[in-house]
């Protein structure tokens, strides 16, 4: 039996133009999920970044959210975890990786409900590196996925009857050959191949490769390929692809990627860094992320220097916020008689300083609250301090 895992990655940046989003919703997202919900054999694995979910909510596309939720509730699709705003995970600090992956899970779970239960994680752009392995494992995910080209450069072949693991983390390898044949290649007349032809070719090719054994293949691409990048490709590819698989159900079957994890043994192998935009030439040059950190691209060097400055600034600001939340600011407001301790005013000013740096439009209200607090302490008359509180003050100060 040929098991086909088919992952569709859908994402839009938080800065996407309204008219472009509307076009993609109408051409791709709405008809794609309507199709998925109308069939029992559309067992796709989907990745949806919080960045897109947030846009759909804010721009009024609640019906798309409901279609995704219906597909999850009906177990029509499998969902993956990812990073909320689509950063290149191997290129950012670990704390930011953890924060973005956690944020993606928490926010999407709020929207899609208890059936949002990802087992695997899709690293944006399939950008894999050993830096991300421990993060994925610590956050409770059971597998990840990347491109097969760097693996082939190192090992000359790809697995079909076992799942590669790195430090005990299963790593699925996308078939670049078949994924690109679906999303990019055209025939001699410049036309896209239809789903029936692709399914027939795929089945025949896999049977020759597997030589009578059970095996699997992973297909993965942008979901926007269907209907938006390639007009009519939901009807011209996905429908006949599924129909052909159904007619050949004794030979091939579309399954969720997590199902494949449970079907095949695992084998520890080295998986090199790379992404689904890393070619063989890039790999041999050690240029593993050419579209995001290309060592020959001066603009990339400048952008990462700018990013490093921003990350450093955020870390410094986080430290300021951490210090401003010390409990003594509030403790002295409860204990000090008649007027606030300088400790409380010092804590207040630290909080206001953070607000001024992050949200300056909230400064007027922050300053009003400080004045109200000044009045509060000026008018405050304590009838007395409890002996135990006086003892605490003496012990601390």
Secondary structure, 3 states (H helix, E strand, C coil): CEEEEEEEEECCCCCCCHHHHHHHHHHHHHHHHHHHHHCCCCCCEEEECHHHHHHHHHCCCHHHHHHHHHHHHCCCCEEEECCCCCCCHHHCCHHHHHHHHHHHHHHHHHHHCCCCCCCEECCHHHCECHHHHHHHHHCCCCEEEEECHHHHHHHCCCCCCEEEEECCEEEEEECHHHHHHHHCCECCCCCECCHHHHHHHHHHHHHHHHCCCCEEEEEEEEHHHECCCECCHHHHHHHHHHHHHHHCCCCEEEECHHHHHHHCEEEECCCCCECCCCCHHHHHCCCCCCCCCCCCCHHHHHHHHHHHHHHHHHHHHHHHHHHHCCCHHHHHHHHCCCCCCHHHHHHHHHHHHHHHHHCHHHHHHHHHHHHHHHHHHHHCCCCCCCHHHHHHHHHHC
